């Protein structure tokens, strides 16, 4: 049943997202061909500017889609149908978390891909110095005595990125769910957005403070990864503060649990 839930959530949420992705791909192909066949500079410039505009769309639209689809499928008229399904609220929550994580990750991946393309084909042609700097950076990485350090740092960054998406999803789900119980449901649809913004700002502030000043970090050097009792500032190694990440992890787990509890016990379906 869980597989069917995930499949249906993908199909239901895909309509408003696939369009923008297909447009971005089409313009990307058009722009790439304009460079490949050395078309007029104005055509190349128009295609590149369009890609830059779309890069923000594919980054932002999935977040708003996740927010609106979660609210629409669970707390509007569709919510009555969703809650009559012979599944637990935890299964519905997990399904929507998987789908939301996938869409946001895909959007960010396309955002990065667009900028890599623009740097390589547009800015590189306008200013060769940019490509020279990128080539120099690659050569520096290639000549590192221990490339495993760089690889481990990249792996940690990628994992941190995926983790931050999960944190974002947990914030969206909890805020939308909380906005559908008293007294927040009396404020209308704006309450969910306001709760999300407030929660995001507070958590981000605490994350920054803990990361900077709490003496618990992941130290990566000479091919080794170890925990150290040092703050991020005042050190010379490759340090990744863990206190803020631990805080976010605890909050995310609490928000998913809280969302599931509110869905099962407290939600007011409109």
Residue pairs with C-beta under 8 A, 6 or more apart in sequence:
1 86
1 87
1 91
2 87
2 91
2 94
2 95
5 85
5 87
5 91
5 92
5 95
6 95
6 98
6 99
9 73
9 95
9 96
9 98
9 99
10 99
10 102
12 69
12 73
13 65
13 66
13 69
13 99
13 103
16 61
16 65
17 61
17 62
17 65
17 103
17 107
20 54
20 57
20 58
20 61
21 58
21 106
21 107
21 110
23 54
24 51
24 54
24 55
24 57
24 58
24 110
24 114
27 47
27 50
27 51
27 54
28 51
28 114
28 117
30 47
31 44
31 47
31 48
31 50
31 51
31 117
31 121
32 117
32 121
33 39
34 43
34 44
34 47
35 44
35 121
35 125
44 122
45 122
48 118
48 121
48 122
51 114
51 117
51 118
52 114
52 118
54 114
55 110
55 111
55 114
55 115
56 111
58 107
58 110
58 111
58 114
59 107
59 108
59 111
61 107
62 103
62 104
62 106
62 107
63 104
63 107
63 168
63 172
65 103
66 100
66 103
66 104
66 169
66 172
67 172
67 176
67 192
67 193
67 196
69 96
70 96
70 100
70 172
70 173
70 176
71 176
71 180
71 189
71 192
72 78
73 79
73 82
73 96
74 82
74 83
74 92
74 96
74 177
74 263
74 267
75 176
75 177
75 180
75 267
75 269
75 270
76 270
77 270
79 267
79 269
79 270
80 269
82 92
83 269
85 92
88 264
89 260
89 263
89 264
90 260
92 263
93 173
93 256
93 259
93 260
93 263
96 173
97 166
97 169
97 170
97 173
97 256
100 169
100 172
100 173
101 162
101 165
101 166
101 169
104 165
104 168
104 169
105 162
105 165
108 161
108 165
119 130
119 134
120 131
123 130
124 130
124 131
141 147
141 150
144 150
146 222
146 223
148 223
149 220
149 221
149 222
149 223
149 238
152 220
152 223
152 225
153 220
153 238
156 218
156 220
156 240
160 240
160 245
163 245
163 248
163 249
164 248
166 252
167 203
167 248
167 251
167 252
170 251
170 252
170 255
170 256
170 259
171 196
171 199
171 200
171 203
171 255
172 196
173 255
173 256
173 259
174 199
174 255
174 256
174 258
174 259
175 192
175 193
175 195
175 196
175 199
176 192
176 196
177 258
177 259
177 262
177 263
177 267
178 184
178 192
178 195
178 262
179 185
179 187
179 189
179 191
179 192
179 195
180 192
180 262
180 267
180 268
180 269
180 270
181 262
181 266
181 267
181 268
182 268
184 191
184 195
185 191
185 268
185 270
187 194
203 247
203 248
203 251
206 244
206 247
207 244
207 245
207 247
207 248
208 244
209 244
210 241
210 243
210 244
210 247
211 232
211 241
211 243
211 244
211 245
212 231
212 232
212 233
212 241
213 231
214 231
214 241
214 243
214 244
215 229
215 230
215 231
216 227
216 229
216 241
216 242
216 243
216 246
217 227
217 228
217 230
217 231
217 232
217 235
217 239
217 240
217 241
217 242
218 225
218 226
218 227
218 228
218 239
218 240
218 241
218 242
219 225
219 226
219 227
219 228
219 230
219 237
219 238
219 239
220 237
220 238
220 239
220 240
221 237
221 238
227 242
228 239
230 239
231 241
232 239
232 241
